[in-house]
Amino acid sequence: MKQSLCTITFNAEISPGVNLMWIEAPEIASFAQPGQFITVQCEGLILRRPFSIHQVLTLSSPLMGEDLGEGEVAILFKVIGKGTFWLSKLQRGDKIHVLGPLGTGFSIKPSSRNLLLVAGGIGIAPLIFFAQQVSSQHSITLIHGASTARELYKQSLPSGVRFIPVTEDGSAGKRGLVTDVLPDFLGWADQIYACGPIAMYKAMLELTCHSGPFASCHSEETERPKNLAQDKLREESKLKKSQVSLEVRMGCGIGACYSCTINTKRGLKQVCRDGPVFELGDILWEEVRI
């Protein structure tokens, strides 16, 4: 974790109300992992604002491979309040205070080959970084849901990543929500990674419990005697293959204030320190207040 005064190298609106910003932050870029985040001090606001790390660019010697001490990180953000509005107006060469990388990112099991990425709206931000890091060794399908085609985002996706667009108005891809097409890929995916609204996560929980090879774990079975212990193990196995990134209000972003505490099956956890990535089935969703 490093606190730095960083120079903005690029900042532009790339779709209605959404900005892409690149920040010169070599020490953060060198250690950042997909799923982690940074916090930014915005003018006139006491609390720093958290942003998922969207992309990373590091420079190294082509002959020796050593780190040249140069690097940038990108954030992708929607303008929704005073902090993001202020950020959207900054220009190349302006400086901002940045703290990061923070939190715990995504993880991949050694046996996993097929990875399904599920993005709801601006939740695409950390999944692009993840796809860039792992696409050379894994087969990746990315489902991106948005209100309309103008809000879909696939910039900087590695070649070979299968992109599935879903729009609420039907202007691109299938009409509906990402969870409408998710069942088509549950059998294929070894692991699922998601970032989006809480409603999407709750729908995913229902789908992963009632779909796929163990869909009968909650249903009446007539072909074999019930084995509750075995069914529980199967259900837990399905839930553990899904990881989600939580976007919550944070005070300090480093685990000192406890303002982002949530309740899980493993007790109270802090999103900024223990997350923002959690197992889908670990969170007690009925108690999450965001």
Secondary structure, 3 states (H helix, E strand, C coil): CEEEEEEEEEEEEEECCEEEEEEECHHHHHHCCCCCEEEECCCCCCCCEEEECCEEEEEECCCCCCEEEEEEEEEEEECCCHHHHHHHCCCCCCEEEEEEEECECCCCCCCCCEEEEEEEHHHHHHHHHHHHHHCCCCEEEEEEEECCHHHCCCCCCCCCCEEEEEECCCCCEEECCHHHHCHHHHCCCCEEEEECCHHHHHHHHHHHHHCCCCHHHHCCCCCCCCCHHHHHHHHHHHHHCEEEECCCCCCCCCCCCCCCEEEECCEEEEHHHHCEEEEHHHECHHHCCC
